[in-house]
Amino acid sequence: MFLIPAVTMRSFSDEKKQGTLELLVTKPISLFKIVLGKYFGAFLLIILTLLPTLLYVYTVYQLGNPVGNIDFGSTFGSYLGLLFLAAAYTAIGVFSSSLTDNQIVAFITAVFLCFFFYIGLEGIADFLSSSFIDQLGMNAHYKSISRGVIDTRDLVYFISIVLLFLVLTVRHISTKPIGKKDLAILILLPLGLLVLNIFTHGFYKRFDVTKDKRYTLSQASTAIVESVNSPIVIDVFLDGSNLPSEFRRLQTETRQLLEEFKSENNQIHFNFINPLEENETREQNIQQLNQRGLKPMQVTVQDAGKSSQEVIFPWALASYNEVTVKIPLIKNKIGADVQELASNSIQHLEYAFADGLSKLTNPKRRKIAILKGNNQLQDAQIFDFAKTIKDYYYLAAFTLDSVQNAPQKTLDDLKTYDLIISAKPTEAFTEAEKLVLDQFTMSGGKSLWLLDRVAIEQDSLFNPAGKNIAIARNLNLTDFFFKYGLRVNPVLINDLYSAPITLATGDGSQSQFQQLPWYYSPLVSATSKHPIVNNLNLIKFDFANQIDTLKNDVQKTILLQSSILTKIDGTPREVSLDMTNEEPNPNNYVNGFQNLAVLLEGNFTSVYKNRVKPFTISDAKNESKPTKMIVIADGDVIKNDVGRNGPLELGFDRWTGQEYGNKDFLLNAVNYLLDDSGLINIRSKDISLAFLDYQKVADEKTKWQIINIVLPLVFLAVFGILFNFFRKRKYTK
């Protein structure tokens, strides 16, 4: 904004001052070519001043973690945006120089015009809440290109600015009086360019040149945003001057994502708010946000080698038609460092906002039946998950007890639901109940099964002996799932990578709670990129079983597996708390990865094909419509603890304070089974973030400072010497 006016201020003002402009315009060359000569001369000089900054690209390349961790597509976009901005500034500078014979006045005029077009119009747009005026300013167009999105609207805008000011310059240096033709051009050209920009706003092409296409919204997100027909206001509370660099990156990515949403539909409005900015209202704001379920987060800020703790609110609130939903910006993962936390959160951003906007704009359509009658988990034990999914779907309890008296009616009633969830049944299913469930699947119904094939509970170990017997549990479902392509085996998964158990040690007043290793509670880290499990926190199992997959025409996807350090314990067997005091022998953990959750998709064959059916059924089907089913070999995955004040959050361990990913996993599973808009597929979008190697930066700080400060000066000095040498050599002959 200051460099280019300084370069261009003498373009015509010096010609006017020395009286050479009249001589110049009498040359046998058109005025437009004269202006273009001045323009390209200044523009080439600006490009030369930008060349040394390529050293910064090399520096970031070398200091990346790992080396070379840089998005060249985004970098290319940054330089392209800078070149178009420089082109527009140069045209403004050349025009300003033609207005006066005083180069200082020309400089001040150019700075003012550049400032007005870059910042001034944006300020007016904010004041008037006008998106049209905002699009007349350079800032919005420059930011769009500089992040790596080549948009034809932005290119047309900058070319229009350049053309407009070059034509105005030509007219101003002309010595001819303004005729009707010239007047028509001066009036019609700006209007024509304005109409062109308005027209291209509806017909345009965007090219996301970033490596991971991060600024290309998924079709599901676009469909949600386009359906908005009244204002949605999004308040983002991740704001402040003391954010760590990783959270500033998250803040930037959030802003850019919301700008993408806004570009799709101008009914999207967003604000960034720092609730901790004013000391007088700080405590009151914290309390109000806490009451709305927006929990603060403490982060460590490193500044000049010193560490300090800062409180941030990584949340957003979206409001639409007097309904408000909260949107989490942080995606926690146990054991993740700050960079991983930022990467996971940015990866999750589009899904988080699309999911929140979907809750606001899409009315509930799907119906879920929570199966009862086979001694499944009680309502209090699945309360938190039920509370979570009721924001998306209609929810109702459904008992199969009526099968005995009215099997056909029970089946017809069940078919009105889109999904059934059976959460840890402990009583065997009758053949009539199985036929109803089978025909529900044949009609295209989806199902989520959480099964325990071994009868053992942690609570049953808290007796004087500290032990109990684990035995196989007969649910009469072996042939049922075998026909569909899997088998849940009555064995226990013993995994060295597991969650601790909390036990009281010591006597009387000396007793205290300790976390001890407990290998029957596998902690599962999802390695699959499937949208159900991609970018999830660790998932906790308790007394999990093993799933075998069998060959048939149904597609099977392994969602979750135990760690490689796993052994299989058969049943019946004694399970004792003494395990916590025993040192495990890694040589015994040789069974490798064991399947714990499997997704089945495709056309299922009926369990009762070519078999005698337990009751007569109208319109019995032997082959299903395309459908889906998820089987999880542990019923406790969905179970929340119940405290003195009622049910606790699913996945929260009150003894360790850890939050596991059980709820997110199950919510993703249900969304995937019922999702007809493709929203869940956003989770499979892979965004890779580039970070610096902070240790290398600290160790090589002086070296890179010298390179980035001294080398550009050396480059300019060499260029100046060679330029003068060849100039003297040319003109001394």
Secondary structure, DSSP 8 states (H G I E B T S, - for coil): --HHHHHHTTTTHHHHHHT-HHHHHTSSS-HHHHHHHHHHHHHHHHHHHHGGGHHHHHHHHHHBSSTT---HHHHHHHHHHHHHHHHHHHHHHHHHHHT-S-HHHHHHHHHHHHHIIIIIHHHHHHHHT-HHHHHHSHHHHHHHHHTTEEEHHHHHHHHHHHHHHHHHHHHHH--S---HHHHHHHHHHHHHHHHHHHHHHHS--EEE-STT-TTS--HHHHHHHHT--S-EEEEE----SS--HHHHHHHHHHHHHHHHHHHH-TTEEEEE--TTS-TTTHHHHHHHHHHTT---EEEEEEETTEEEEEEE--EEEEEETTEEEEEE-----TT--HHHHHHHHHHHHHHHHHHHHHHHHS----EEEEEESS----GGGGHHHHHHHTTTSEEEEEESGGGGT-HHHHHHHHTT-SEEEEE---S---HHHHHHHHHHHHTT-EEEEE---EE--SGGG-STT-EEEEEE---S-HHHHHHHTEEEES-EEEESSEEEEEEEESSGGG-EEEEEEEEEEEEE------TTTTT---EE-SS--EEEE--SSSEEEEEEE--SSEEEE-SSEEEEGGGGGS---GGG--S---EEEEEEEE--B-TTTTS--SS--TT--SB--SEEEEEES-GGGG---EETTEE--TTB-TTT--B-SHHHHHHHHHHHHH-SS-GGGGGG-------B-HHHHHHTHHHHHHHHHHHHHHHHHHHHHHHHHHHHHHH--
